[in-house]
Amino acid sequence: MIYLHIPFCKSFCTYCDFYSELCSGKGLQQVQNFVDGVCREIDERREEIDAARAQSVKTLYVGGGTPSAIPVESLRILVGKLGYRDYDEFTVEVNPDDITAGGEEYVRELKSLGVNRVSMGVQSFDDGILKWMNRRHTSAGALEAFRLLRAAGFDNISIDLIFGLSQLGEEKWIGTIRKALDLCPEHISAYQLSIEEGSALAGMVRDGRYTEAPDEQCRSQYDILCHELGKAGYNHYEISNFCKPGKHSRHNSSYWSGIPYLGCGASAHSFDTHSRQWNVSSLLDYIKGIENNEPDFEIEELDSTTRFNEYVMTGLRTSKGIDLDKVESLFGDNLCHYLQKQMQKHIKQSSLVQEGNNIKLSHQGIFISDGIMSDLMSVED
């Protein structure tokens, strides 16, 4: 599993706190410097990259930021530098307006790179909400972008939606879901709006320009989402992710299964099951470190308790849940017994379900999953 992080956007969304830089005007030179830096990082980490590529799950995911914000030729250079073509799944994240601006030629270029899955940040089909989010596209633009991708032969398209906005009423939310279903995408990711420190939205909350939606409204919108997508034949395979049969994200599913991955680029993370590594979240520092042969990154060694907690957190997010036999095999009797003890309260409350040796969230448990996960985690060193 390989991940390339593209830390560039043409504008910043109201709710977003991900590390990113503007790539217009003078920022275009930064794009070239960044591409040169990632190529050097790939050279320096070739042995690690080859090992990641040799795994049973061969995926490449280009995320950000907004990968479609940079010239497609820059993507071609990065993909070519990796030196592989036969990925089981090759995903690129895009914004609808970049697709419509580039037109048929742009989507053909993506195809020629070997991309076989596109993840498009639609977020809403309501123009008023899109404007409030500071998105660059319109509802009509999103529909046209989807049409262009289909016409180019993309048969694995994912779209992102956001719910839980205080100004998002039930009728408007149902309308967005049904417009999404009219497109018949293979995959839908839907996220509840959260207030992230460092985002413009956090500032709006502090000065009273935005009031968060109440839990009851968010819960209702999530229930509507699950009902509508389930009725349309989508599998609810992870808390925020729904897919047509066989169309789950192989890359992201591997994250939730604890499979090692390697990330290149400013702010990219890597994981080898025993440690986590992340590059500096600064384009200038990232490039400077690469140029001086002193890559700027940090490493965290993961002890058994930390790995157990991460297994609990990621496993419970999925429809498969947690395998008690695997817990015992990976972490030993003590942590396995601890987990079995902690889960009993939630089983009695019907927020957790046990099926044989598997524990999973019930539908009612999904919406309070953070609290359940916290209860199941260990604090031992």
N, C-alpha and C positions, 0 to 999 in steps of 0.2 A: 504494500500500500504506500503510495507516494502522494504527497500533498504539496501543491505550489500555492503560496499566498501572494496575491497581487494587492498591495496596499494603496490602491488609487481609486478615487471616485471623482466624478465631475461636479457633484454637490453632496452635501451631507444631510441625511434624513433626520427628522426631528427626534426620533426615538433611539438613534444608533450611538453606541459608544465604542464600536470596534475601531482599532487603529487604522487610520487611512490618511492619505494626502491628496490634495487636489491635483489633477493632471491636466489642467488647461493652462494656456500661456506658457510661463516659464517652467511650469511643472512638466512639460513634455520632455525637457532635457533630463529631468529627474527620472523619467521612465527609462530612458536609454541607459543612464547610470545604474539604475536598479537592475535592468536586464543583464548588463555586464557583470554586476555583482553576483546575481544568482547563478550565472554561468560559471563563475569562478567557484562559488560554493558547491555546485554540482561536481566540478572537477575534484575539489578537495575532499568531498564525501562520497566519491565514486564507489568505494568498497561497501559503504553502508547502503547506498542506493541499490547496488546490485543485489545485496542481501535482502533488502525490502522487496525488490522486484521478483526474487526467487520464491517468495511465499506462495501458498496455495491460492490466496486471493490477490489477483493482479489488477489493481485499480489505480487510476490517476484521477485526482480531483483538483481542479483549478478554482480556487475560491478567493474571497477578499473581504473588504473592498469590493471592487467591481471589475472583474477580469475583462468584461466587454468594453470598459472605458479606455483601455489602451489599444494601440494599433494591433490588428490581427497578426501583422508580421512579427511583432514582439512576442506574441504567444507562440508563433511558429519557431522562433529562435529557441525559446525555452524548451518547448516540447522536443525539438530536434536535438537539443543538447543532452536530454535524458537518454536518447538513443534507442527507444523502444517504440513499437507500433501495436503489438498484439495485446492490448489491454482487454480484460474481461469487461471492464466498465471504465469509460473515460468521460467524466463529467466536467462541464464548464458552467459557472454561474454567469447569468447575463441579466441586464436590465432591458425591459421592452423597448425603450426609446433608442437604445443602441442598435437593436435589431431592425427597427423601422428605418432608422437613419442609414444604416448600411445596406438594407434591402436584400434582394436575392443574392447579390454578389457576396455580401458578408456571410450569410448563412451557408453558401457554398464553400467559402473559405474554411468555416468551422468544420464542415464535413470533411474537407480535404486534409485537415489536421488529424483526423481519426476520431474526432469527438462522436460518441454514440449516445450520449445522454446530456440533456440541457436542463438546468435548473434556473427558472426565471422568477425574479422577484416582482410579482404582480401586486401583492399585499391587499388590494381592494379593487372593486369595479365601480366604486363611487368617486366621481371626480372631486367632490368637495373634500372627502377624506384624503384622497391622494394629494390634494393641494396642501392640506393641513400637515401631512407627513413630509412635505417638501420633496415629494417624488417628482421625477421629471416627465413621466408619461401620463397619459390619460387612459380612461377605460377603453376607448376606441383604439388607442395605440397598443394596448395590451392584446386586444383581440387580433389586431393586424399582425403583431409580432408572432403570436401563436400560429396564425395562418401561414406566415412565411416559413416558419420552422417545419410545419407539417408538409408544406409544398416541396421543401428541400429534401424530404424523406426521413426526417427525425421521427422515430417511432417510440421514443422513450423521453417524454417531457414531463418535468415536475414544475409545479407552480407553488409559490409561497403566498399564504394569506395571513392576515393579522386580525385578531378579535380582541375584545376586552377594552375597547375605547369607550369613554363615557358618552361620547356623542354618537356611538353606533347603536341604533335601535334594532329591535328584533326583525322588523320587516326589511330593513336595509341589509342586515346580515344574511338573512335567508336569500335575498336577491343576489348578493355576492356569491354565496355558495352555489346557487343554481346556475348562475352565469359560468362559474368555473366548471360545473358538471356538464354544461352544454358543450364545452370544448372537448370533453372526454380525455383529459390528461391521464397519463399512466400513473402519476404520483401527485399527491397534494400534501404539503407541509403547512400546518396551521399553528401559529404561535400566539399566546396571550401577550398583549402589550405589557411590558415591564418598564419600570422607571430605573434607568441605569445612570449611576453617577458619571458625570462627564458629558452626558448627552444634553442637547438643547431642551429636551422635555423635562429633565430634572430641574433645570433653571426655571421653567414655566411653572412647575409644581411649587417651587420655593417662593416665587413671587405672586402666587395666586392666580396665574393665567390658565391653569389646568387643574381639574379635580379628578382624581382617579375613579374609575368605575367601581361600584361596590361589588363585593364577592358574588352576591346573588346574581347580578347581571352577567358576570364573567362565567359563572357556572352554567347559567341558562344557555349562553351562547355556545359553550363547549358541548353541552348536551345536544343542542340543535345540530351542531357540526357532526357529531358522532352518528346521530340518527340519520341525517340526510346522506352522508357518505356511505354508511352501512347499507342503507336502502338501495343505493346506486351500485353496490357490489364491490366497494373498496374494503380491503383488509386493514384493520386498525392494528398495525404491527409494532408501533412505538407510540409513546404518549402524544407526540405532536405530528406523527407521520401516518399516512394512509396510502395504500397502493392497490392497483389492480393485481390479481393473482400473478405471482412471479416477477413483479416489477418493483420490489423493494430496492432501496439504495444499498448496493452491495458494499460500497465504501463506508457509508455511515453505520451500517449494521455491524461492520467489523470493529468500529470504534466501541460500540456498545457490547461487543463480545470480548473485548480486551486483547484484540489482535494487534501486534506491533505495527507502527507506521512511522514514516519519516517525512518531515516537513522542511521545505526550503523557502527562503525569502524572509524579509523583515517581519517579525512577530510570529513566524511559523513555529509550531510545536512538533516534537518528535517523542516517541514512546517505545521502549523496548521490553516492557513488562516489569522491569526492575528499576527503571529510572525514567524521568521525564526531562526533556531538554527544550528550551525555547530561545529563539533569537530575539535580540533587542527590539522593542517596539519604537524604533526611531529609524527612519530611512537614512538620515545622515550618518548616524552611528553605525548602522548596519554596513553601509557602503565603505565608511572609513575603516572599519575593522577588517573587512574583506581585502581592501587595498593594501593594508599594512600587515597582512598575513596574521592578524590577531582577531579572529572572529569573535564578535561580541554576543555571547550567549550565556545562559545559566543552566545548571543541572541540579535536579533534585533526586536524591536516592530515595526510593520508596520502600519503607519497612513493611512487614507483613500486615500490620494493622491498617496502614494506609491503603495497601492493595486490596485488603478485604473490604474496606469501606467503599472503595471505588467500584468493586465488583457488585456490591449491594446496590449502589446508586445507579449504575448503568444497567444492571440486570433487571431491576424493577421497572425501568423505563420501557422495557420491551414486553410484547405479548407472551414471550416464552418464559419470562420471569427468572427466578433463581433456582439453580439445580443444587439441592442439598448435598448430593454425592460429590459434586464438583467442589463445593465449599470445603467439605472434609478433606478431599484430595489435595486441594491447593493450600489450605490454611490450617488444617489440623483439627483435632477433636474439640479443643477448647473453644475456638471461635465458632465452630459448627454448633456446639451445644448452646453457646451464647445466643446465636441467631435463632435457634429453635425456641428458646425461652422468651426472647423479646417479641417474637412474632405472634405469640399466643393471644395477647390482648387484641391485636388487630384482626385476627381470625374470628374471635368472638364478636367483634364489632362489624364483621362482614366487609371490612375494607381490604383484607387480604384473603386469598383463596389458596388452599393447598390441594394439589392434585398429584397424588403419589409423592414423589420426592421433589416436586416443583412447587414453588411459592410464587404467586403473581398477584398483582393488584386487581381488585374487582373494579367494576365501572365506577362505583361510588368512591373507591379508594384513589382513583386516578387524580381527582381534583385536589385531594389533600395529600398527594404523594410526598411532598417535601417533608412534612411532619412525620410520615411513616418511615421514610428513609432515615431520617435523623434518629428515630427511636431504635432502628435496627443496627445502626453503626456502633462500632466499639470505640472506647476512649483509651484503651490500654496501649502502652508503649510496646 
